[in-house]
Amino acid sequence: MEYTSLYLFAAVCVLLMLGYPVAFTLAGTALGFAALGILFGAFDASFLSALPGRVFGTINNTTLIAVPLFILMGNILEKSRIAEELLSSMARVFGRLKGGLGISVVVVGMFLAASTGIVGATVVTMGLLSLPSMLRAGYSPALATGTICATGTLGQIIPPSIALVLLGDILANAYQQAQLKMQVFTPKTVSVGDLFVGALIPGLVLVTMYIIYLWLVAHLRPEQAPPVEEEDISLGELLHGLLPPMVLIALVLGSILLGAATPTEAAGFGAVGALLLALLRRQMDWRRLHEALVNTLEVTCMVFMILIGAAVFSLVFRGFGGDELIHHLFQHMPGGVLGATAVVMLVIFLLGFILDFIEITFVVVPIVGPILLAMGVDPVWLGIMIAVNLQTSFLTPPFGFALFYLRGVAPESVPTGAIYRGVLPYIIIQLLLIVALWFWPAMATWLPALMKQ
């Protein structure tokens, strides 16, 4: 029964690949293994006595309240068509330049991805808003679809990101467990704000690399990204389309980075600000508000149900000695800390083909996080590496989630092969960022350390 915890993990992965609901698969499989373990004397039933406290602690976690608030903020910006106006204004400003429309899509997608935070929602929204315009403007289907897919996954790394909120909470708990393993008791910890600050430089570098790629394509192969004949835009129209949403996102992010507000408080401010902005523009009615609230409720329920299921899974996994088994494997792995980290990154990348970031964050990170942190890995660097790694996984053919989402809204005239070809350059760009973070961890750790001085 030494490897029962690994059999549990493998069983969960198989059932998820068969399409069973994530939350109930995690909890049901774990409880089934626990029941068999109790029956054969391989599992201590007292482990399950901690389950009510785990569930209550999850629901009572104030940091996670930021999740529904950020989702609501993104939904309001989308339903009120503020995001659409932002894209239209950017396109009219830069559309006359070679590759200008594509660059506009990247910049607007960066803001939308950060506010929405869900890869599927962002890719679908950008696909519906941007893809028809790019195809009508003469952009090659591969370049247009690749740009939209890559832009949609920016929500993994650009703060304020829901992925970083969830990772920050999980890594904070993992860091406390790592300190217990090392018998080091200090007030030092890692927070969601640390991950937001740490993601700024890698996120901006990634967006810059996207823009440079589009600029190069537009100048080396101008037929793939031609300039667009757009009507002139006045300064008043430009400010009306660009300024309010950008100021709102800047205030939300700035309040977190400067320490003026917690992520939860800033998320509440962002949701209220988005609603006021929509009302002032007279672009919010009861139907749109109802749609935004229902969508927020659905996604929030999904997140918390998965979180509860993951809490059950994690408890049973530890009850079978899974954490000690993984720790032993990591300690004896060739390459030491670097080898263990590389293996974890490879496993997370492969799991990104079949699991969403929420499942991976709640299932995999609590298992490997405390062990890697106890081995001396920086928690901020680890969080940013996981976020960028998953972002790359969601883009990689043939299983990348972003590809499936865009395929669902793209016209039939756009072949699937074009979508696959279009994302390849962006995958290379993201791999370059991962390599840069691997060799220069300061890209993620320097700014958080500076902000704490």
Secondary structure, DSSP 8 states (H G I E B T S, - for coil): -TTHHHHHHHHHHHHHHTT--HHHHHHHHHHHHHHHHHHTT-S-GGGGGGHHHHHHHHHT-SGGGHHHHHHHHHHHHHHTTHHHHHHHHHHHHHTTSTTHHHHHHHHHHHHHHHHH--HHHHHHHHHHHHHHHHHHTT--HHHHHHHHHHHHGGGGTSSS-HHHHHHHHHHHHHHHHHHHHHT---S----HHHHHHHHHHHHHHHHHHHHHHHHHHHHHSTTTS---------HHHHHHHHHHHHHHHHHHHHHHHTTSS-HHHHHHHHHHHHHHHHHHTT---HHHHHHHHHHHHHHHHHHHHHHHHHHHHHHHHHHTTHHHHHHHHHHTSTTHHHHHHHHHHHHHHHHTTTS-HHHHHHHTHHHHHHHHHHTT--HHHHHHHHHHHHHHHTTSTTT-HHHHHHHHHS-TTS-HHHHHHHHHHHHHHHHHHHHHHHH-THHHHHHHHHHH-
